[in-house]
Each structure stands twice: as C-alpha cells, then as structure tokens.
Amino acid sequence: MNRGPWNRSPRASGNPYLRETRSIFAKSAYAPENNPWVKRDEMDAALLFRGAILSAYGSIETRLAEIAIRCSRLDAYASIRTDFPYAMPRRLAFLRSAFSTGPLAPFERVADAFLTRFEASAELRHMMAHAHTQASGDLVGWGATFHDYQPTKGGAITYRARRMRLAELEAEAARAARFSRIGRRLYWHLDESGLLPPVG
C-alpha cells in the first residue's frame, strides 16, 4: 500500500504531510537526534524556523548570483571584472562596484543597504547551514544550541556555539523571510528597468 505523506492520516497537529516517528524516544520524525524531553511541537517548530532561515537566505544568494552574472555581461562593467566572482565576498565587492557606477548607479543607495544587511547575516547563515543542533531545556525555558568548528587563518580551529530560545529562532526566521521579500522587490525593480541582459 502506498504510504506516501498524502495517504497518511493527519497528525495531532493537523498537518497530513508530516511523517509520524517510529522511534519511542524521538518526538519528531525529522529530529536530528533523539531527545524524549523535547516536545514534538517545539521540535517541529524549531526545524521549521531553521529551514525558513535557510530558504530565505538561499533565495537571496541565488538572486544576488543572477544579478552578478547579468552585470558581468555588460560592457560598462568590463573594467571591474576579470571573471565571474564565485566566492561570496568577491561577489559582493563586485556588486558594490557595479552599483556605484554605470547604468546601475541609480540603485546604489538601496543596493548598498541591502548588501550591508546581507553581510551582517553571515554568521547566522553559516551556523544555520552547518551547525549541529542540540535541543534542550533549562531553568529559563526550552531552546536549541547550535555549535560547530570554524577553521580560521593559520590553521587554528574556532569552536562556535549559540543558544537560541524558540521565540528568538522564530523571530530570526520571520526577519529572514521579510528580508528575502525585500530582495525580491529589489530584483523585480532591476529586472523591470531593462538595464540587465538575460542570463541565457
């Protein structure tokens, strides 16, 4: 019998698309580790919020990449481009240069503010994408600790850890989603201007 998500009976949460866990310890089928003390709704919410953050910034990065590709094909920016900048710091530097001169100069103020805010999100983006999540409660309440190891210059290794309450994680997810929508509007205005050539 087909046991795909559309043929399962709804969960207690009312969402028929989420799989039930088969573990007697895990409260969520999507939990990265088994913790019987964490409630299912809290775990599912934390996973949703983390996914929302990654989805929002992934959309932004893709739009920035497309804008950079299209800018790089304009003769007006040949002097600031030797090849397409793949590394994010170089890509942002290229975009800043492109928006500071030539046909895209009218968008400079808005674009610079957007790129500055995007740069400020680097640590959050990287931690949400790469860090291990440990869900647990304490005297203050339930939360998730994100921790990983970050290589630095000179061969040193930096241990990073950030504790976030569920409400804080939700706020970051909502903030990232709003920021992604702002990026979509900026992209739309650039596209409507007709200043950029198509990707293909």
C-alpha positions in Angstrom: 0.0 0.0 0.0 1.2 3.5 -0.8 2.2 5.2 2.4 3.3 8.5 0.9 2.5 11.6 3.0 -0.7 12.4 1.1 -2.2 9.0 2.2 -1.4 9.2 5.9 -4.0 10.3 8.3 -3.4 13.8 9.8 -1.2 14.2 12.8 -2.4 15.7 16.1 -1.1 19.0 14.7 -3.5 18.7 11.8 -0.8 18.6 9.2 -1.2 15.5 7.0 2.1 16.0 5.2 4.4 15.3 8.2 5.5 11.8 8.9 5.0 10.1 12.2 8.1 9.0 14.1 8.7 5.3 14.6 11.1 5.9 17.5 9.9 5.6 21.1 12.4 8.3 22.0 12.2 10.9 19.2 9.1 13.1 19.3 9.6 14.1 15.7 10.4 12.0 12.6 12.6 14.9 11.5 14.6 15.4 14.7 18.4 15.1 14.1 18.8 13.4 17.5 16.6 11.6 19.9 15.6 13.6 23.0 12.5 12.3 24.8 12.3 15.5 26.9 11.6 17.8 23.9 8.0 18.2 22.9 7.1 17.3 19.3 5.5 20.7 18.5 8.6 22.5 19.8 11.0 20.3 17.8 8.9 20.6 14.6 8.7 24.4 15.1 12.5 24.7 15.6 13.1 22.7 12.4 10.6 24.8 10.5 12.3 28.0 11.7 15.7 26.8 10.8 14.5 25.7 7.4 12.8 29.1 6.8 16.0 30.9 7.6 18.0 28.7 5.1 15.3 29.0 2.5 15.2 32.8 2.8 18.9 33.3 2.5 19.2 30.7 -0.2 16.7 32.7 -2.3 18.7 35.9 -1.6 22.0 34.3 -2.6 20.5 32.9 -5.8 19.1 36.4 -6.8 22.5 38.0 -6.0 24.2 35.4 -8.1 21.9 36.1 -11.0 22.3 39.9 -10.7 26.1 39.4 -10.7 26.0 37.2 -13.7 23.9 39.6 -15.7 26.0 42.6 -14.6 29.2 40.8 -15.6 27.9 40.7 -19.2 27.6 44.4 -19.5 30.4 46.2 -21.3 30.1 49.1 -18.8 31.5 46.8 -16.1 34.3 45.1 -18.1 36.9 47.2 -16.2 35.9 45.8 -12.8 35.5 42.2 -13.9 38.1 39.7 -15.0 35.8 36.7 -14.5 32.6 35.8 -12.7 33.2 36.2 -8.9 32.3 32.8 -7.3 33.3 33.5 -3.7 30.7 35.5 -1.8 33.0 38.2 -0.6 34.3 38.9 -4.1 30.8 38.7 -5.5 29.5 41.3 -3.0 32.5 43.5 -3.8 31.8 43.2 -7.5 28.1 44.1 -7.0 29.0 47.1 -4.9 31.3 48.3 -7.6 28.7 47.7 -10.3 26.0 49.7 -8.3 28.4 52.6 -7.7 28.9 53.5 -11.3 27.4 52.9 -14.8 23.8 52.1 -15.6 23.0 50.7 -12.1 24.2 53.8 -10.2 20.6 55.0 -9.6 20.1 51.8 -7.4 23.3 52.3 -5.4 21.8 53.5 -2.1 19.2 50.8 -1.9 21.6 48.1 -3.1 24.3 49.1 -0.7 21.9 49.0 2.3 20.7 45.5 1.1 24.2 44.1 0.7 25.3 45.5 4.1 22.4 43.8 5.8 23.1 40.6 3.9 26.8 40.7 5.0 25.7 41.1 8.6 23.8 37.9 8.4 26.8 35.8 7.5 27.3 34.2 10.9 23.7 33.3 11.3 23.5 31.9 7.7 26.6 29.8 8.2 25.5 28.5 11.6 22.0 27.5 10.4 23.5 25.7 7.4 26.4 23.9 9.0 26.0 23.7 12.8 24.9 20.7 14.9 21.6 21.3 16.8 21.1 20.2 20.3 17.6 20.8 21.7 17.3 21.0 25.5 15.6 22.9 28.3 16.9 24.8 31.2 15.6 27.0 34.1 14.7 29.7 31.6 12.9 27.5 29.1 13.3 25.4 26.0 15.8 26.2 23.3 18.3 25.0 20.8 22.1 25.2 20.9 23.9 25.4 17.6 27.5 24.6 17.6 30.3 23.8 15.1 34.0 24.2 14.5 35.2 27.0 12.2 38.7 26.8 10.6 40.5 30.2 10.7 43.7 31.6 9.2 46.9 30.0 10.4 45.4 26.6 10.9 43.6 27.4 14.1 40.2 26.0 14.9 37.5 28.1 16.5 34.6 26.5 18.4 31.3 28.4 18.0 28.1 27.9 20.0 24.9 29.9 20.1 22.0 29.3 22.3 18.6 30.4 20.9 15.2 30.3 22.6 12.3 29.1 20.4 10.9 32.7 20.3 14.3 34.0 19.2 14.6 31.4 16.5 11.1 32.3 15.3 11.9 36.0 15.2 15.1 35.3 13.1 13.0 33.2 10.7 10.4 35.9 10.3 13.1 38.5 9.8 14.9 36.4 7.2 11.6 35.9 5.3 10.9 39.6 5.3 14.4 40.3 4.1 14.0 37.8 1.3 10.9 39.6 0.1 12.7 42.9 0.1 15.4 41.3 -2.0 12.7 40.0 -4.4 11.4 43.6 -4.8 14.9 44.9 -5.5 15.4 42.1 -8.1 12.0 42.9 -9.6 12.8 46.6 -10.0 16.2 45.8 -11.6 14.5 43.3 -14.0 11.8 45.8 -14.9 14.4 48.5 -15.6 15.6 46.6 -18.6 19.2 47.5 -17.7 20.4 44.0 -17.3 20.8 41.4 -20.1 19.2 38.0 -19.6 21.2 35.1 -18.1 20.9 32.9 -21.1 
